[in-house]
Amino acid sequence: MVEIQTQMSERAVELLCLPEGRPSYLLDVGCGSGLSGDYISEQGHYWVGIDISPAMLDVAVEQEVEGDLILGDMGQGVPFRPGTFDGCISISALQWLCNADKRIHSPPRRLYRFFSSLYSSLARGSRAVLQLYPENAEQLELITTQAMKAGFTGGMVIDYPNSTKAKKFFLCLFAGVSGVLPKALGAESSEAEESHQAMFINERMRFRNVRGKSVKKSRDWILEKKKRRRRQGKEVRPDTRYTGRKRRPHF
């Protein structure tokens, strides 16, 4: 487990594309016991970690990690001044914001609060790389939509997309500028690699789930279903620009 955590931390820092030859000031969201922070320190960078678990932070203190530690809920936003950090990483934490652990929790609001405060705390031109374990395509779309609303551009980089065990999702976000997504590891060819990278800009895009299928009841899903029915010889209404569009309720 420690080895996997270190490997993902190493990959996240690599995806940040930090300038060589000088230390950077990084934020580690969901820092836990400081495993990712140890790797950041080994690379000569400085860092601040934030985590919701007092017990995990106590372990980090006992291990005398070099970074500063803050107890906080990422769903309430990150409490830092604008432009504080040169980059941000997060390992296996972001997906928890999609859960409503309390009655007052709203996943879209908590995600937007996190992303908007993170965007503010990053220096313009920097990146955030957030490793996560999404449950489904709807969860991915929820996360990326809130990131876009907060001002980020970027996309999803999926390492080893054809492996059930080694597959890893990294949400690579650009603050203030649009950049080119890093190449995914383990792609068999350039075409396969492109199919496992989901770019987004400041406009809504449809995401496919992990198996490459369209999100249920989306426009793409409806068009594919109609195409199948036509091949079966069934009568189907013609496609128009209104196909798949949600209609306003009538009063």
N, C-alpha and C positions, 0 to 999 in steps of 0.2 A: 504493500500500500504506500509506504514511504517512497519507494523507488518510482512508482507511477506518478505520485504527486510531484516529485522532483522533475520527472520527464515532462510533465505537462507545464510546469513552471518554466522550464528551460525553453520549451516551444513557444509559450506565450511571450516571453521576453524577446525571443528571436523575431516573432511577428511584429513586435513594436518598432523594429528597425531603428533603434536608437543610434545617434551619432557616435562614431568610434573615437576613442582617445580622450573622452571626458566623461565624468560621472553624471548621472541623471537623477532626478528626484521623482520617485514613483509612489503610486498609491496601490496598496494590495487590499482589495475588497473581499471580505470573508477570509481574512488571513489565518484564522484558526490558531494553531500552536506555533505558527511562524515558519513552516517548512518552505513555503515559497520565498519568504523574506530572507531565509538563509542563503538561498541561491542568488537572490538579488544582491545581497551583501558580498558574496563570493565574486560577483562580476564587477565589483567596485562602485555600485550605485547606492544611493540612500533611499530609505523608504519609510512610509507610514502605513500601518495596518489597522483596519477597522473590522470588528466582528461583533456579533450579537451575543455570543456565548462567553460569560465570565469565566467559566471553567477552562475553556480553551485558551483564553488570554492568560489565565494563571499559569498554565503550562508553558506558554511562551515566555512569561516573566521568569519562571524557574530556570528555563534553558538559556536565559540571558541573551535573547536575540538582540541584534544591533538596532533594529528599527523602533520607532515610537508606536505605541499601541493605544487604540481608542475603542471604548465600548460603545457600540451604536448599532441601530437597525438600518440597514441600507435602504429599506423601504420608506424610511423617513427622510432620505436624502443624505448626502455626505456633507459634513459641516466645515467646508474650507473656503477660503477666499478665492476670487476669480484668478485663473491663470497660475495656480499654485504648483501644479504637477507637470512634469515632462511626459508622463504616460501613466497608464493604469493597467493592472492585470487583475484577474479574478479566476479562481480555480474552483469549479464545482459548487458555485453559490447562487448564480443568477436564477436558475430554474425555481428556487424556493420562493421567489417573489410572485410566481404564478399561482401559489396556493393561498387560499383564504383561511389562515389559521385562527382568526378571530372574526366575530360577526361584523366588526367595523372595518375589516380589511377588504379593499377593492383592488384586485391584482392590476388592472390597467392604471389606476391612480398611483399605486405604489411603484410600478415600473416607471411611469412618467416622472414621478418625483425623484427617483433615483437617477434616471438618465439626464434630466434637466440640470440637477445639481452637479452631476459628474461632468457634463459638458462645460458648465461654468468654471469648474475647478481645474480644467485642463488648459494648458497653454495652446494657443491657436497653432494648428499644424501638427499637433501631437496625436497619439493614438491610444485607444483602449482596446485590450484584447481580453475577452471574457470567455473562458472555457465553460461549457455547460452540457447538461444531459437532458435534452428536450424529450418530452413524452410523446409528442405528436406534432403534425404540421400546424395545427391550430395554435399550439403553444409557441412555436417558432414565429408565426405571423404576429401574434400578440406582442411578443418581445420586440421584433424588428419594427413594428408599427410605432410603438412608443418611443423607440430610439430615434426614428425619423422625425417624430413630432418634436422631440427635444432639440433637433438641429443636426444630428449626426448623419453622415453618409458612411458607406462601407458595405459589408456583406458577411456571409457565412463561409468560412473555409473549413472543409471537411477532410481531415487526414484519414488515409486508409479507408476510403469509402466502401470498398468491397469486402472488408473484414468485419465480422460480427463482434470480435473482442477488441481489436485495435482501433476501431473507428472512433474519432474524436471530433467534436464540434467546437469551433472557435469563432465567436462573433468578433469580427475585426472592424472597429469603428474609427472614423476620421473626424477630428474636431476642427471645424473651420475651413477645411479644404477637402477636395475630392481626390482620392489617391487610387492607385492600382492595387487590387487585391493580391496578396502574396500567393504563391503557388502552393497547392495542397500536397502533402506527402502521400506516397503510395498510389498515385494515379497511374494507370497503365499507359495512358497516352494523353496527348494534349486535349483530344476531344473528350475523353473520359474525365479529365481534370476539370474542364469547363462545365461539364454537366453536374459536377459536385461543388460548384461555387455559385452562391446566390448573391449577386450584386444588388444593391439598392441605392437609389439617389433620393432626392427630395420629391418623390412621387410614389404613390402606392403601387406595389407590385404583388402579383400572386405567387405564393410559395407552394411548392409541391412537398409532399411528405417524404419521409426517409426512403420509401420504396419507389419514389418517382411518380406517384399518382397525384392527380389534381385534388385540391381540397374539395371535399364534398359540398355540392350545391353552389360551387363557384361557377363563373361563366365558362371556364375551360371544361369543368366537369360536365356541365349541361351540354356543351357542344359535342364532347366526346360521346355522351350517351345518345344524343340524337343521331350521330354518325353511325353508331352501332345499330340502332333501330332501322336506319335506312338500308344498311347492308342486309338486314334480316327481311327486307321487303315490306316493312311496316310504314304506314302513312304518318309523316312527321311534319309539323309546321315549319315553314321556311325560316332560316336564320336571318335575324335583323340586328340592328344596333341596339335594340331593346332586349335582346335575348339575355337572360340571366340578371337583368336589372331589377333591383328591389322596388316594388311599387309602394307609394305612399298609402297609408291607411285612409279609408273613406269614413266620414262621420255622417 
